[in-house]
Amino acid sequence: MTNIAETNNNGPGKKKLARVVLLADPAALHWYGPVIRRLAIGLIDEVSSISLLSIGDSPLLEYIPSPPIRILTEKHALPEQIPNEAPDAWQITIDTAKYDLLERLLPKRHVQKLAEAIMPLKPTLLHAMSERQVSLVRNLSKILNIPYVLSLLAMDKGSLNISDRRCKAVLCGNSNLARNLRHEYPEFAERIRLLPIGAHVGESPCCFSTTERTPMAICCCRLEHKLGLNTLIHAIRRLHNKGKKLQLTISGEGPAEHDLRQIVDELKLGESVHFVPLIDNILATSDASKHLLEGADIFVQPWAAEMWRPELLEAMSVGNAVVIVEGTGNDLILPGKTALTVNFQDEIKLCETLESLLDDHGRAQELARNAQGHLRKHFLVSTMITRLAGSYRKALDD
């Protein structure tokens, strides 16, 4: 197939601007939630155009700024129900047949249909936003005959194949992942680069900034038995027995929810421990998730997540004091400096750690300030955009 990539004529000495198509599924939209809007605005001067191909339906698409991002979505419908949008429309529906058995038996037909929808945009570069899009981006890149870059937030050996010559860069969200990938794929090491996800950082910590309310801790995670949530709830009870009040909000859903609610009832903590749905981190301009975290003093993460999650970054950016399970391999965590680490299976130690922050607000605010300073140095949105734009330019120049 003829190469549809075109070199932008920007004049001598000017940057080559990419026409980028981002590939993301609902999970990737959640992971990148806090930065999608910021990337769209920040990349305006770095790329010629940005489009987002959404694989699967997600309510989070409502909050993608369109324009400047052109959104392409699939709609499973009968042919007569599918509208005909102009290729320059800001939101384009790709007609995926509702009852076409061949679409399921021959997945290449599906990829070809997606490629045909992308072609009128004349893209010069594809950017898969998670390891879940590896197979798709490889096939689209081959059909369109254009290069791609791949962002990774976790190691997935089962589906990861980065030997393709069209893959110009693998952008890793943390240094541990980058090191593991370089070890796993030494022949590809020069194309594996660190690209931390960025944040906008508050001017000062929000934790314990007011004495007019009961201190609040917030925990955002999937509700599973093995994560130490049981211990956390018992630690709250132990604090109350010592006369130390701490409200706890648990944001999430999962198989342990019923048992955890039962523990709360048995310990008579119904007025102190509250369950709320999982926070969607991609939101309208109000940034509701950020406002919720700004109302908290302590952010608690009871598990060493291999997959990068946006909540920790956002909590640090607003200035929560962070308590996290020990052994967390995360570039955000400098034990004792940006966060306190503790064994979440040890109820007494966990209680003592939380109590130390309740008793010493200065120490809690110092942790939060350290974390905000760490973000300003290594995790700003502007830094992420600069590095990403550089990776785009290099991909086009190779």
C-alpha positions in Angstrom: 0.0 0.0 0.0 1.2 3.5 -0.8 2.6 5.4 2.2 0.0 8.0 3.2 2.5 9.8 5.5 3.3 13.3 4.2 6.1 15.6 5.2 4.8 18.9 6.5 6.2 21.8 4.6 7.0 24.1 7.5 9.8 26.0 5.9 13.5 26.0 6.7 14.5 25.7 10.3 11.0 24.9 11.4 9.9 21.7 13.3 8.3 18.9 11.4 4.8 18.6 12.9 3.1 15.2 13.3 -0.5 14.4 12.6 -1.1 12.0 15.4 -3.8 9.4 16.0 -4.0 8.2 19.7 -5.3 4.7 20.3 -7.0 4.1 23.7 -9.6 1.8 25.3 -11.7 2.7 28.4 -9.0 1.5 30.8 -6.3 3.7 29.1 -8.7 6.7 29.3 -9.0 6.1 33.0 -5.3 5.7 33.6 -4.4 8.8 31.6 -7.5 10.7 32.8 -5.9 13.6 34.6 -3.6 14.4 31.6 -5.6 13.8 28.5 -7.0 17.3 28.6 -3.7 18.8 29.5 -1.9 16.9 26.7 -4.5 18.1 24.2 -3.9 21.8 25.1 -0.1 21.4 25.5 0.5 19.6 22.2 -1.3 22.3 20.1 2.0 24.0 19.2 3.8 20.7 18.8 1.6 18.7 16.4 -0.4 19.5 13.3 -3.5 17.6 14.5 -4.5 15.1 17.2 -7.2 12.4 16.8 -8.3 9.8 19.3 -9.5 6.4 18.2 -11.5 5.0 21.1 -11.6 1.2 21.1 -14.7 0.4 23.0 -17.4 2.6 24.5 -16.5 4.8 27.4 -18.5 7.6 29.2 -15.1 9.3 29.8 -15.1 10.3 26.1 -17.6 13.0 27.0 -14.8 14.9 28.7 -12.2 14.8 25.9 -11.8 18.3 24.6 -13.1 18.1 21.0 -11.9 20.3 19.4 -8.9 20.4 19.5 -9.0 16.5 19.6 -10.9 14.8 16.8 -12.7 11.7 18.3 -13.3 8.5 16.3 -15.6 6.0 17.9 -17.1 2.7 16.8 -20.8 2.2 16.7 -22.3 -1.2 16.4 -25.5 -0.6 14.5 -27.4 -1.6 11.4 -26.0 0.1 8.2 -29.0 2.3 7.8 -28.6 3.6 11.3 -25.0 4.8 10.8 -24.6 8.5 10.0 -22.3 9.8 7.3 -19.9 12.4 8.8 -17.6 14.5 6.8 -13.9 13.5 7.3 -13.2 16.9 8.8 -15.9 16.5 11.5 -14.7 16.7 15.1 -16.5 13.5 16.1 -16.6 10.6 13.6 -18.5 7.4 14.0 -16.9 4.3 12.4 -19.6 2.0 11.1 -19.0 -1.4 12.7 -21.8 -3.8 11.6 -24.0 -5.1 14.4 -24.6 -8.6 13.2 -21.6 -9.3 10.9 -20.3 -12.7 11.8 -17.2 -12.2 9.6 -16.1 -9.3 11.7 -15.7 -11.7 14.6 -14.2 -14.6 12.5 -11.8 -12.4 10.5 -10.4 -9.7 12.8 -8.3 -8.3 10.0 -11.5 -7.0 8.4 -12.2 -5.0 11.5 -8.6 -3.5 11.5 -9.0 -2.7 7.8 -12.2 -0.8 8.5 -10.5 1.2 11.2 -7.7 2.0 8.9 -10.1 3.2 6.2 -11.7 5.5 8.7 -8.3 6.9 9.7 -7.0 7.4 6.1 -8.8 10.6 5.3 -7.1 12.3 8.3 -3.7 11.6 6.6 -2.0 10.7 9.8 1.8 10.5 10.0 2.1 8.8 13.3 0.2 6.4 15.6 0.5 6.4 19.4 -0.9 3.4 21.3 -1.6 4.6 24.8 -1.2 1.2 26.6 0.1 -2.4 26.1 -3.5 -3.4 25.3 -3.3 -1.8 21.9 0.0 -3.5 20.8 -1.6 -5.8 18.3 -3.9 -3.2 16.9 -1.3 -0.5 16.5 1.1 -3.0 14.7 -1.6 -3.9 12.2 -2.8 -0.4 11.6 0.8 0.8 11.2 1.4 -1.9 8.6 -1.8 -1.1 6.6 -1.2 2.7 6.7 2.6 2.3 6.3 3.4 4.9 9.0 5.4 4.6 12.2 4.1 4.3 15.7 5.1 4.8 19.3 3.8 2.8 22.3 3.2 3.9 25.8 3.5 1.2 28.5 2.2 1.4 32.1 2.8 -2.3 33.0 4.8 -5.3 31.8 2.7 -7.6 29.7 5.0 -10.3 28.2 2.1 -12.2 26.8 1.1 -9.6 24.2 4.2 -7.3 24.0 6.1 -7.5 20.7 8.3 -4.5 20.1 10.6 -5.9 17.4 8.6 -4.3 14.6 10.7 -1.8 12.6 7.8 0.6 12.5 7.8 0.9 16.3 10.0 4.0 16.9 9.8 4.3 20.6 8.4 2.6 23.7 7.6 5.2 26.3 7.6 3.8 29.9 5.7 5.5 32.8 8.3 4.5 35.4 12.0 3.7 35.6 11.5 0.1 36.9 9.5 -0.8 33.8 12.1 0.8 31.5 14.9 -1.2 33.2 12.9 -4.5 32.9 12.1 -3.9 29.3 15.7 -3.1 28.4 16.7 -6.3 30.1 14.0 -8.3 28.3 14.6 -6.7 24.9 18.3 -5.6 24.8 18.3 -5.3 21.0 15.6 -2.7 21.4 17.1 -0.8 24.4 17.8 2.5 22.6 14.2 2.9 21.7 12.9 2.3 25.3 12.5 5.7 26.9 11.2 7.0 30.3 8.2 9.3 30.0 6.6 9.9 33.4 3.0 11.0 33.4 2.8 14.7 34.5 0.6 16.7 36.8 -0.2 20.3 37.6 1.1 20.8 41.1 -0.6 22.9 43.8 1.2 25.8 45.4 0.9 24.5 48.9 -0.2 21.3 50.7 -3.9 20.9 51.4 -3.4 18.4 54.2 -4.4 19.7 57.7 -4.9 23.2 56.3 -8.0 23.6 58.4 -9.0 22.6 62.0 -12.7 23.2 61.4 -13.4 19.6 60.4 -12.5 16.1 61.4 -9.3 14.9 59.6 -10.1 12.8 56.5 -8.2 9.9 54.8 -9.1 8.7 51.3 -8.2 5.3 49.7 -8.8 4.7 46.0 -8.5 1.1 44.9 -10.3 -2.1 43.8 -12.0 -3.7 46.8 -10.3 -7.0 47.2 -9.6 -9.1 50.3 -5.8 -9.3 49.8 -5.1 -5.5 49.7 -5.0 -4.8 53.4 -8.3 -2.9 53.5 -9.5 -5.1 56.4 -6.4 -4.0 58.4 -7.0 -0.4 57.5 -10.5 -0.4 58.8 -9.4 -2.1 62.1 -6.6 0.6 62.3 -9.3 3.3 62.2 -11.1 1.6 65.0 -7.9 1.4 67.0 -7.4 5.1 66.5 -10.9 5.8 67.7 -10.3 3.8 70.8 -7.4 6.0 71.6 -9.5 9.1 71.1 -8.1 10.0 67.7 -10.8 10.9 65.2 -10.2 10.1 61.5 -12.8 9.9 58.8 -12.0 7.3 56.0 -13.5 7.4 52.5 -12.9 4.2 50.4 -13.4 4.8 46.7 -13.8 1.7 44.6 -15.7 -1.4 43.9 -14.9 -5.2 43.9 -15.7 -8.6 45.4 -14.7 -7.6 49.0 -17.1 -4.8 49.3 -19.8 -6.7 51.1 -17.4 -8.2 53.6 -15.8 -4.8 54.2 -19.1 -3.1 54.8 -20.0 -5.9 57.2 -16.7 -5.2 59.2 -17.6 -1.5 59.3 -21.0 -2.4 60.8 -19.6 -4.8 63.3 -17.0 -2.3 64.5 -19.7 0.4 64.6 -17.8 2.7 62.3 -20.7 3.6 60.1 -20.3 7.3 60.8 -16.5 7.3 60.2 -15.9 4.9 57.3 -17.7 5.6 54.0 -17.8 3.8 50.7 -18.2 5.8 47.4 -17.9 4.7 43.7 -14.5 4.6 42.0 -13.5 8.2 41.1 -13.3 8.8 37.3 -10.1 10.7 36.8 -11.0 12.2 33.5 -13.6 14.9 34.2 -14.9 18.1 32.9 -13.2 21.4 33.7 -14.2 21.3 37.3 -11.7 18.5 38.0 -14.1 16.9 40.5 -11.6 14.2 41.5 -9.0 16.8 42.4 -11.5 18.7 44.5 -12.3 15.5 46.4 -8.7 14.9 47.1 -8.2 18.6 48.2 -10.8 17.9 50.9 -8.7 15.1 52.3 -5.6 15.2 54.5 -4.1 11.7 54.1 -4.1 9.5 50.9 -3.8 5.8 51.7 -2.7 3.2 49.1 -2.7 -0.3 50.7 -1.3 -2.3 47.8 1.9 -2.2 45.7 0.2 -1.7 42.3 2.2 -2.9 39.3 0.0 -0.9 37.1 0.4 2.8 37.3 -2.7 4.5 38.7 -3.5 8.2 38.4 -4.9 8.7 41.9 -1.6 8.7 43.7 -0.1 11.3 41.4 -3.2 13.5 41.8 -3.1 13.1 45.6 0.5 14.2 45.7 -0.1 17.1 43.4 -2.8 18.6 45.7 -0.7 18.0 48.8 -2.1 15.0 50.6 0.2 13.3 53.1 0.7 9.8 51.6 0.7 6.5 53.5 1.6 3.6 51.2 2.4 -0.1 51.5 6.1 -0.8 51.9 7.8 -2.3 48.9 6.0 -0.1 46.3 8.3 0.2 43.3 7.2 3.6 42.1 9.2 6.7 41.1 6.8 8.9 43.1 7.7 7.2 46.3 10.8 8.2 48.3 10.2 6.4 51.6 10.2 8.8 54.6 10.5 11.8 52.3 7.5 11.9 49.9 5.5 9.2 51.7 5.4 7.0 54.8 5.6 3.3 54.0 4.2 0.6 56.3 3.2 -3.1 56.2 -0.6 -3.1 55.7 -0.9 -6.5 57.3 0.3 -5.0 60.6 -2.6 -3.3 62.2 -0.6 -1.8 65.1 2.1 -0.3 62.9 -0.5 1.1 60.4 -2.4 2.7 63.3 0.8 4.2 64.7 1.7 5.6 61.2 -1.7 7.3 60.8 -1.5 8.5 64.4 1.9 10.1 63.8 0.3 12.3 61.1 -2.7 13.2 63.2 -0.4 14.2 66.1 2.2 16.1 64.0 0.5 18.2 61.3 3.9 19.8 60.6 5.4 16.4 59.7 2.4 15.6 57.5 2.7 18.9 55.6 6.5 18.4 55.2 5.8 15.1 53.5 3.3 16.7 51.2 5.6 19.6 50.4 8.4 17.2 49.6 6.1 15.3 47.3 5.0 18.4 45.5 8.6 19.5 45.1 9.4 16.0 43.7 6.6 16.4 41.2 7.7 19.8 40.1 11.2 18.4 39.4 10.3 15.3 37.6 6.5 15.0 36.9 5.2 18.3 35.4 2.8 18.2 32.5 5.1 20.6 30.6 8.0 18.2 30.9 5.9 15.3 29.7 4.7 17.3 26.7 8.2 18.3 25.8 9.5 14.8 26.0 6.5 13.4 24.1 6.8 16.0 21.3 10.5 15.1 21.0 9.7 11.4 20.7 7.2 12.3 17.9 9.7 14.3 16.0 12.4 11.6 16.3 9.9 9.0 15.1 9.2 11.0 12.0 12.9 11.7 11.4 14.1 8.1 11.7 
